[in-house]
Amino acid sequence: MATDFGGAFFYVTLALLLRDLRQCTDMLTFSVRPVLARAVLLTTLTLPMSLAAQVNPSLQPIPIDPAWTLVWSDDFNGKAGTQPAETFWNYDIGNEDASGWGNRELEYYTRDAANVRLDGQGNLEIRALKNTADLWCFNGDACPYTSARLNTRGKVEAQYGKFEARIQVPAGVGYWPAFWMLGMGEGSWPANGEIDIMEWLGRTPTTIYGTLHGPGYAADKGLSTPHELPQPASNAFHTFTVVKRPDEIVWLLDGQPYKRVTPQDIPAGTAWVFDRPFYLLLNLAVGGNWSGPVGPKTTFPGVMKVDYVRIWKAAN
């Protein structure tokens, strides 16, 4: 979940335009569709190659090793109202005074059971609530919302493998849930890399984002791919996966690969920093530079449900 995603508005707009064009073709006669299809193709071909790849991920098969050994899992089985295992999870607290977690977000992260708890049915709930306490945001005002952000730093880390979570995101404009990873090491972000396995914005409900951030290609220059769903992501649980191997990262949605990045894909003169251990993060942000303001029809609490988080290693 990168610092300052303002530049990603362009990608969102372009993805929505392409979606609308596809919807328009359903209203046209068969004889007109090839003309419109050629127009879309020409538009894509005139884009910079990096952007064309982001909007139209390669349709070529991406090989995924079918044999894996499960090495860690949290299935969130526990009594309703209890909190996730502290042997696995840490909590980030507050609103990061200077910048609202780098994104001018409007939530104050807590470790309270009101914001993060098990539901008694095998799910973790991260709950965004309206705030009535004296919890302060980056702008000097009381934060209007509370939520939670968890990480496994120092407790669960892995260099390579398959990293996966099954999640249902909350419906509502202004919500910004994420499942992501940060690299271990010295130095400030993004020196050690960030892998956004899943980000979703309530204002673009059918779009999932997978993004890679590193030194020289971070924030609005991150390597981001919007991926469209036929229905809003909040309608059901979905499985979000990254396969991380030496010099290769592959993103999958519901078991289907849609994005692949290797050292050849990063900008010339920059470093590939992903062959190191990474730890996991889960959070539900509210508002911010990329998410935009909370919509008037958004209801609270907003609940991000996580069925499980798992890590596998290659069997060979």
Secondary structure, 3 states (H helix, E strand, C coil): CCCCCHHHHHHHHHHHHHHHHHHHHCCCCCCCHHHHHHHHHHHHHCCCHHHHHHHCCCCCCCCCCCCEEEEEEECCCCCCCCCCCCCCCEEECECCCCCHHHHHCCEEECCCCCCEEECCCCCEEEEEEECCCCCECCCCCECCEEECEEECCCCCEECCEEEEEEEECCCCCCEEEEEEEEECCCCCCCCCCEEEEEEECCCCCCEEEEEEEECCECHHHCEEEEEECCCCHHHCCEEEEEEEECCEEEEEECCEEEEEECHHHCCCCCCCCCCCCEEEEEEEEECCCCCCCCCCCCCCCEEEEEEEEEEEEECC
